[in-house]
């Protein structure tokens, strides 16, 4: 392929790459003294109205999103032969696909890049757009003022989220597509892109794309924690209702796994003398709550964990995590939340204010459930919640009042899980409903 001398006012220096639909050229903007990438639609597709419309739509989407984490469009025009082109950010650092040619990345670097991709996809989603074709060749690296910056590119298959339920054509790249993308009319939403970011994360950690029933990354790579296994495999879950609900919650979990999340410096919940004690100020329920009929769903600061509670219980929330050592498990900060009607009085055994505590631990086996002195202990019974299994120990008439406690240590097959304590203050037992609303 011969190199054109100029494309519009831009002086072309070399070809950067070619795909099925377009060729990308490196060019110089002599007026602004900068390098740019110019994407030109292939001649054999320039006269196909649907392909041309998709090419032009990509520029419109990128321009509207206007995020520093997405490739920016600087100009659009046509060549004399009628082929449209886009002038965009030049990323001199190459692509993630090129980096993966050398094998898996260092664990911390893989988590950093994965979190940055998830943050970029969040920007795209917040502009109302699904990418639908996230893959390593669409992840670029540029240097800005001496620092590396990640950019998401190639939005040729992007569509408005508002129209996602009407997709009728299968689109995407095998290895990164969510299961629902393989079905025409699959009703896509942001969780399809979450799956793709999860697939790239898995590949960065292990050197391979995930297949159905893929083993946890830690089975293929030393130095990968169980926490990372859980985060990545949740993003890849074949059932989209069990994936991270948003790219933002996935990004927060990745940030936490690599020690970059600020949530641990917020509030903390500890267990003392058999009862959960709030040791930090409460905050009003805000963006982490979503209402259902009569119930409210709340999530911890990382988005790893959420629970639904009756509306009347959802006045206050502490969402900054806990220390599993409180129930005899390995010490260290972990995701957790406490929601209730009056959290300053939560430690008071005479208080009739209901609420729920839930906390994650990477090693839930061996948890020591608290004993509630003065309460009536009922027989334990087996339960299953959010794919976790365990037993509920219920305590009633505490002490001589309608107050009751339900305690459960719920485990996954990998040994991690969630500790749950439910305080109720009337004669209605909502234990099963609350556990059914647990999401982890």
N, C-alpha and C positions, 0 to 999 in steps of 0.2 A: 504494500500500500504506500503510495507516494505521499510525502509530507507537504501539505499545502503551505504556501508562504505566509498567508494571513487568513484569519477568520474574522470578518468584520474589521474592526480597528486593532485587533490583537495579533501580534507577531508570533507565529507558531514555531516551537523549537523541536518538539518530538512527540511521538505517540506514547501515551501512558498505558493504554489497553483497549481491548475491543470485546464486545459482548454480542449476543444475538441481535440486539436491537440498536446498539449505538457504539460509537468510538469516542474515546476521551483523549484529548490532546493537551499537552502542556504548552502554555503560551505566555507571553509577556505583555503586560499592560504598560506600554512605554510612557503613557501620560501620567500614570500613578506610581510608576516604578515598582511594580509588584508582579508576582507570578500568579497565574490563574489556571484553572482546569476548565476546558471547554468540552462539553458533551454534545455530540452531533448525532442526530437520528440517522440510522442507516438508510441508504437510498432505496433499498427494496421494501422498506417499511414506511417511507415518508408519505406515500399516497394511500395508506390504509387509515381511514378516518378514526377507527377505534384506537389504534396504536399511537397515532399522532395526538389524539386527545389525551391519552394516558401520559404521554411525554410532556405535554403542555401542563397537565394537571400537577405533575410532580413539581414543576417550578412554582406553581401557585401555592402548593401545600408548604413547601420549604420557605417561601417568602412570608406566608401567613404565620407560620410557627415562629420564625425569627429567633431561634435559640442559639446560644453560643455552643451548645452540645450537638447541634445539627449542622450539616453543610449548608452554607448560606448561598443564595442566588444573588448575583450582582447584576446580571443583564440577561435578556433573551432577545433573539432576533432570528432571521432566516438567511441562509446562503442564497446566492443568485439562482441556484437550481431549485429553490423552494424548500430545502431541508431545514427544519428548525434546529436551533442550538441554544444551550444554556451555558452561561459563564458563571462559574462557582468557585468556592474556596479550593485552593490547592493544598492538599495534605501531603507534605514532603516525607512524613514518617512511614508511609506505606500502609498496609492493611493488616488486620488481625489474622487473616488467612495466611499471609506471608510469614508472620511470626510463628504460627502454628506449624508451618512446614518443618520447623526444627524440633517439633515435639511439644509436650506439655510445658506450660509456663510454671515458674516458681509459684508456690501456693499463695503467698501474700500478693504477688503481682496479679495472679488470676482473679483473686477476690476483689482487688482494687479495680481492675478493668471491668469485671462483671458488674460491680456496683455503679461505675460510671455509665456503662451501657444502660442499666436499669433507670438511672436518673435521666439520661437522655430520652429514653422511651417515655418516661413520665412527662417530660416537656411536650413530646409529640401528642400523647394522649390528652393532655390538658388543653391542647389546641383543637381537640375534637377529631383526631385522626388515628387510625390503625396503620401500622407499617405493613404487616402481613408477609414480609420477606426478609426478616432479620437473619443474618448469617455473617460469618467472619469476613467475607469479601466486601461486605457493606459497612464494616467498622474501620474507620480511617484514623490516622494519627497525624497531628500537626504540631508544630512548635510555635508557641505564642509568647513573646517576651521571655524567651529562655526556658519556658516550661512546656511540657508535653500536654496536649489537649486531645481528647478523644472526640470524634465526630461520627454521627450516624448518617449514612448516605443512602442513595438509591431508593427513592420512594415511588418507583414506577408502579408498584402494586398497591400503594396506600389508598385507603378509602375512608370516608367519613364514618365515625363511630355511629352516628345517628342512623346510617343506612346499613349497618352491619347485619341485621337480621334478614336482609334481602339479597345477600350474596348468592349467586347461583352458579358461579364458575369456580372450580378448584384452582387455587393459586398458592404458590409458595415453593420452597425448596425442600426436598426430602432430607430427613435427618434433623430438621429444625422445625418443621410444621407440626402444629398441635393436631391430635387425632381428628378434631372436628373440622379442620381445614381440608381433610381428604374427602369430605362429604359435601356435594353441592347443596346449598341451602342450609348449611350447618349452624347458622346463627352465631356468627363470630362476635366476640367482644375483646376487651383489653387482655383477657387471660390467654388468648392465642399468642400475643406478643410476649407475655410472661413466659410461656413455654419455650419460645425460641431463645430468649435470653438464658433460660435454664439450660437449654441444650448447649449453648456456647460456653456457659460456665463449666458444665460437665466436660466438654472437650478441652477447655483450657487446663483443667485439673488432671485429666486422664490421658489426653492425646487421642481420644476417639469420640465419635458422636454416640449419643445414647440410643440404644435399641429397646424394644419392649422387654421388660423384666431386667433391665440393666442393673448390675450390682452397684452398691453405693460407691462413690468415688474412693473412700478410704480402703476398699478392698483392692483397688488397682494402683493406689498411690500412697506411699508412706508420707506422714505429715499432715494428712487431711483429717480433721476432727469429726467426731460424731455430730457435732452441731452443724458443721458444713454439710455433711451427708443429708441431714434432715432438711436443711434449707434448700439444697439443690433438688432433692427428690420431690419435695413439695411442689416446686416450680414445674416439675416434669410429670406430675400426676396425670394419668389418662383421663380422670374425672375432673373437669375444670372447676367444679364446685369445691374441690379439695386443694386446688392450687392457691398460691398467693392471690388475694383478690385484686391487687393492683400492682403495677410495676413499682410504685412508690413503697409499698410494704415489703416487696422483695428487696429493693435497694436498701431499706432500713435494716433488714435482717442481715444482709451481706456486710453492711457497714459495721454492724454490731459484732459479727463473726471475726472481723479483722481489727476490732478495737477502735473503730473510728466513729462509733455512735455516741452522741452526747447523753443518751437516755439514762445512763447509770449515775449521772450527776444530778438527776432530778430527785424525785421522792423515792423512799425505800419502805418496804414492808418486812417486818421480822416476826418470828414466832417466839413467844416467851411465856413460860409457865402454862403451857398447854393452850394458849389463846393467841390469836394474831393481834399484834400491837402495831398501830400506825405510828411511825416515828418521824414523819415529815408532814408538812401541811397538805391539805386537800386542795383540789382544784375542781372547778365546775366541769361537768361533762361538756365536751365540745365536739370537734370534728371527728373524733374517733367513735362517735355513737351514731347508729342508724336505727330508726324506729321501725318496729313491726306492730301489729295490732295488740295493744296492751302490754307490749314488751319492748325493751330497748337493748340493742347490742352495743357492747363496749369492747374496745381493744386496748392492749397494752401499747406502750410508746413505740415498740418496734413493729407492731402489726403481726407478730408471730402468733399471738394468742388472743382469742376473743370469747366472750360469753354473753348470752342473752339473759336478762333479768326482768322481773316485773317493773313497769314504769315507776311505781311508787318507791322502788329501791334505788333508783338511778339518779339520785340527787348529787352525789359526790363520787369522785374517782381519784385514786392514786395509781398511776400507770407506769412508775419508773423501775419496776423489777423487785427482786427479793434475793435472799441468800438461802439456798437449799439446805445449808447446815442447820437451819432452824428445825428441820425434821430428820436430822441425823444423816444427811447426805453430804456429798463432797461440797466443800465450801467454795464460794465464788459467786459473783453477780450473775443473775439469769433473768429472763423475761418473766414478768408477773404483774398482776393488777389486783386492786381491792376496790370494790364498788359497793356503796351502801347509802342508806338514808341519812346517817349521822356518823361519819367516820371518827370524829374526835372521841365519841363515846364507845367505839368498837371494843376497846379493851375491858370495858366495864361489864362484868358478868351479869349484873342486874339490868343492863340496858335491853330494851325491847326493840332495838333498831335492827332490821334485817340487812343482810348483805352477803356478798360472795367474795372469797379470795381464790385466785387461781395462779399457780406458779409453775414454770417449766424447770425441769432438771434433766441434764444429759445422762444421769444415772439414777433412775427412780427406784430401782430395786433396793430394798432394805429401808425404805422410808418408815419412820416411826410416827404413827398417827397419835395426836394428843389424846389424853384422857380428860374427860370433863367431870371433875369431882362434883358430887351432889346431883348429877343427872342420871336418868335411867338408861342403861345401855340395852339396845335392841340387837337381835342377831344380825350379823353381817350377811350381805347378799351380793352375788356377782352382778356386775354391770359391764356394759360396753358403751363407749362414748367416743365419737370422733375417731373411730378406728382403734381406740385404746381399750384395754381390758383391765379389770381390777375388781375390788370389792368396796361396797359402801358400808361404813359403820355409822349407825345413827344413834344419837343421844337425845332423849326427850325430857320434858319437865325439869328444866334447868334454871335455878333450883326451885322447884315448886311453882313454876310459871309455865306459860305456853311456849317459852323459848326452847328451841331445839337446834342441834348441830348435826350436819351430815359431813362425814370425812371420807375422802377417797384418794388413794394413790393409784393412778391409772397409767399403765405401761404400754409402750409399743413393742413390736417384736424385737426391736433393736435394744431395748432396755431403757430408752429415754421415756419421758412421759410428763404428766401434769399432776400436781397435787391440788386438790380442791377442798375448800371448807365452805359450807353453806350455813349461815345462821338464819333461822326463821323465827318469827315472833307471833305466830297465830296457830290455829289448829289445822291449817291447810299445808300438806306436805308437797312441795314443788320440786323435790330433789330430782326426780326423773326428768321433768321438763327442763330444768337448768342444765343437767348433764347432757340432755339431747341437744341443747343449744351451744355446747362447748365446741370451739373450732381451734384446732392445733395442727 
